[in-house]
Amino acid sequence: MESKIKLILISTLVLIFVAVIPAMYGCAPAAEEPAAEEPVVEEKFTVGYDIYWVGNAWSLQLAEEFKYAIQEGYPDVVEEVFYTSSDGDVSRNLANFEDLVAKGCDIIFITPITPDNLVKSINDAMDKGIKVVVFGSAIESDNYTAFVNISDYEWGVKSAEYIAEAIDGKGKVAMINGIAGTGAAVDTYEGAMSVFEQYPDINTLPEVYGDWDSSKTKIVMQDLLAAHPDIDGIWTFSEPGSIIEVYIENNLPFVPIPFHGENREMKLWKQYKDKGLESQVVGKPSTMSVDALHIGMAALMGEPYEKENMLPVAIYTYDDIDDLILPDLPDRIRVPTYLPEDKLRELFE
């Protein structure tokens, strides 16, 4: 199957050389052998990237999209790339950032695990002239080179609006979030509640956490159904594909739930659409790391760029499924993606 993936560059950097030749009149003496021109030496940069977590497919793909894009798009510009891994740990997130500063990086790409854990260190790095691109999660500061994300609050709003409309503004809604305390989880929940609070006949259950982990989310959903068999809708920021599997395994009628853009979700949607599975994809694309890369490199090379880059929340319906689904590729891939098929197979098979 031909790859659907196209690497879309935000900006194309072109270097134009112009040779100026003076006009000559009459006969000229034979020219001496011209001296060899010295080669043009382009400045090369050292890049740092902290992989904040690879606990689920989205976070793994976020990092791999970046790695592929920098390798393919900037081989003549980047001298070296240092990668660190925080494994979801706040203290390591901070230590890794400071390690990348110490390594002499010209630019650092970082996803804060909490909104405030990196503020002081980023301030110090910016004072030293290091460019810092923050992406994927909120930070309580505006002192950075560029910021790239969707509005997590708006993600919560859009997904809750879908649920409220699908259940006709009344019923019991389960609330399954990601990892407690992370900026994205806090903001999405607040966005969702800003919608549900407008519906007096919607009863939201107490917030629980699936930790963006497939197995844990499945257990959480099983516990919720045991306590509340009359759930009318599920708002979740954690592994909706696993939640659907619980319904299938227990032969339960489906309830409205927002999908996130996982290939497994697309396959289940197509398979069970005629049996009542209704959804809407409310996406936070893992390709935002590629957007962050292009914006950061533009800043590094003196090209125009925007400091604040709030990407739109991606909304897809069943009408879009044929453009999203990758039927012959692994379930855990997040779509859309820029990665080629061989890389996707390597990562997820």
N, C-alpha and C positions, 0 to 999 in steps of 0.2 A: 504494500500500500504506500502510495507516495505520501511523504510527510506534509502535513498541513501547516507545519510550523514555519513562520517567516520571522526572521530577526528584524524588528523595525527600529531603526536608529532615530532618535529624537533630533540629532543634528549631524550633518556630514561636514567634516573639517577638511578643507581643501587648501593645499599650499601651492601657490602659483609662482613659478620662476620666470622672470622677464629678462631677456638678453637685449642689451642696447648696443647697436652697431652704428658707429659714426659714418656719415656719408663720405664717400671718397670720389675725387675728381682726378682725371688724367691718369697717367701711368704711375704705378707704385713700385718701389723696389721689392725684391723678393723678401718675404717675411721670414724672420727667424722662427725656429721651432718654438711654439708657444709653451710657456712653463705650465706644468701640470697644475690644475686647479686643486686647491685643498678641499677635501670633502666637507660637505655641510654637516655639522654635528647637531642633531636635534636633541633638545633637552628631554631626558627620560625621568620618570617619576617612580617613587616608591609608594605603594598603596597598602593600606591596612583594612581588613574586614573582620569584624567579630561575628561569628555564627552564634546567634543568641540562644539557639535551641534547635534540635532536630528530632524532637519527640513525636512529631506527626508528619504526614506527607507534605502539608503546606509549608512548614518551617524548613524541611529538607529541600523542597523544591525552590523556596525563596533563595537559599544559598547557592544551589546548583545553577539556577538561571543566571545569577551574577557571575559565577565562575566561567560558565560557557561564554557569556557575552564579553567579558574582559579578555578572554583568550582569543576569541574570534575578531573582536573589534578594535583592540588596542595593542597589538603585539609590538609595534614600533614605537610606542609611546611609554609603555610601562616597563621599567627596569626589573622590578620585583614586586610580588604580592605576598604579604604576610597574612595568614589566616589564623585566628584563634577561635576557641569554642567555649562558650559560657555554660552550656548545658542547663539553661534556665535558672542559674544561680546568680543572685543579685551581686554578691561580693566578687564573683569571678568576672561578671560583666564589667565591673569597675576596674578590677586588676588587669583584665585583658586590654581595656582601652588605654590604661596608663602604660602597659607594656608596648603597645603599638606606637605610642608617643615616643617612648624611649628608643625604639628601633629606628627612629628618624623618618617615619612616614610623612609624606607630603600631604596626603589626604587619608582620612579614616571614615569608613562607612560603618555605622553602628545602629543597632536596634535596642533602645533602652528597655530593660525588663520592668522597671517601675518608672513613673514619671519624673522622679527626683534623684535617682541614684547616680546619675552621671553629670548633673548640672555643673558642679564646681570643676570637675576635671575637664569638661568641654570648654568652660570659660578659660581655664589655664592653657589648653591647647590652642585655642583661638588667639590668645595673647602672644603665643610663640609663632604665629603665622601659619599654623597647620590648619588645613581646611577640614571641616567636619560635616558630613552629610548624615542626618538623622532620618530614619525611615522605618515604617511599619508599626510604630507605636508612639504615643504621645510623650512629650517632654515639657516640663514646667519651666520653659525658658524660650527665648527667641534669639539667643546668641549662638548661632551656628551658621554654616555656609549655606545650607539648603535643607529643607524638610520635605519629605515625600511620604504620603500616606493617603488612604481614604479617610473620610470622617467616620471614625468608629461609632460615634454617637448617631450619625446619619444611617449607618448600617443597622443599628438597633431600631431606629425609627422605621426604615423601609421594611424590615422583616416583620415588625409588629403590625404595621399597617396591612401587610398581606394577611397575617393571621386574623386580625380583627374583621377584615372584610370577608374572609373565607368562612368564619363562624357566625356571620351576621350580627356581630357586635354583642354576642352573649355566650357564656359558657365558661368552663374551667380550663385554664391554660397552664401547662407545666413550663417552668423556667429553668433550662439547663445551660449553664454558662461554662466558660473555659477554666482558666486557672485563677483562683481568687486573688485579688489584689493587683493583678496586672492592669496596666492602663487600658488596654483594649477591652478587657472583660468589664471593667468598671464603666467605661464610656458606652459600650453597646447596651448594657443593662439599663443605664440611665435613659438612653434614647428610647428603648423599648417601653419602659415604664411611663415615659412622657406621653406615649400613645395610649397604652392600656388604661391609664388613669382617666382618660376622657370617656371611657365606656363603663357606666355604673353596673352594667350587667355582665361584665367580664371579671371573673375571679382568678387572679394569678396566684399560683401556689408559691410557697417559699422557694427562693433561689437555691439551687443545688449546683454542684460542679462536676463536670466530666473530665476536666483537666486536659482537654484536647487529645484524649486518649481513647482509642476505639473500645478497648476492653472495659475500662472504667465507665465510659458513657453507657455501655450496654447494661452494666450492673445497675447504674443509677436509674436507667429507664425501667428496668424490671422491678426495682423497689418502688418506683413511683406508681406503676400500674397495680402493684399489689395493694398499695394504700389508697389509690384513687383510680379504680377501674373505669370511671366515667369521665376521663379527660377528653376534652373537645378539641384541643389544639396544642401544639408543642412549639414554643419558641426556644431555639437552641443556637448557641454559638460554639457547640462542641459535637462534632462527628454525627451529623444526621443520618448518614448511611447506616451506622450501627443501630440507631434507633429504629429505622425501618426494618432492619433484620429482626429485631425483637418482635415487631408486629407480625412479620411473616412467619417466624418460628412458632408463635402462639396462635396463629390463624385468627388474628384480630382485625376488625375493620379499620382501615387507615383513617388518620385524622390529618388535617392540614399541618405542614411543617416546612419551614424554609430550607432549601438546599444551599450548599456553599460552592458547588462547582467541582465536586470530585467525580472522577470517571465512574466509580462504583454507583454513585447516585444516579448518573445519567442512565446507566444500564438497568438499574432497578426501576427507574421511572418509565422507561420504554417497556419493560417487561410487565409491569403491574398497572399501567395506565388504565387499561380496560377493566381492572378490578378495583378501581376507586382511588388509586394513588394520585393525589393532586399536590402540586408544589409550585414554587417559584424559586429560581436561583437568585440569591442576593449575595453577590460575590465580592470578596476582597482578594484581588488577583496576586498570586505569588510573583508575577512578572514585574511587580513594582520595584524589585531590586534592580532590574535592568533600567528602569526609568531613573532610579537613583544614581546608577553608574553613569549614564550619559549626562545627566545634569551635573554631577560632580566633576566629571572630566572636562566638561565645558568650562566650569568655573576655574579648574586648575590651569587650563590652557588659555585663559583670558577671553573666552568666547562668551556671548550673551547667554544668560540663563535666568530663570526665575528662582527667587529664594523660597517662596512658599508654593508648594505644589500639592494641592488637595485633589487627588484623582476622583473621578465620579464612582459612586457605588454601582457596580455592574448588575443590571437586572436582566434576567433571561426567563422566558416562558417555554412551554412545551414546543411552541412553534420554532424555537431556536435549537432544539435538541440535536438535529442532524448536523448542525454546524459545530456542536460542542463534543458530542460523544466520539470516543476513540474505541470502537468495538473490539478491535484486535489487540489492544494494548492493556497493560495492567490496571486493576481497579483503582489503585490509590493515587493515580496521577490527578493533579489539579488542572482543570482546563479553564481558560485557554493557556497555552504554554508556548514558549519559543524553542524549547529543547528538541533536538532531532530524535527520531524514533529509537535509534540504537542507544542513545544516552538514556532515554526513558526506560527502556528495557533493562539496561544495566543497573539503574537505580532501584527499580521497583519489582523486578523479577527475582 
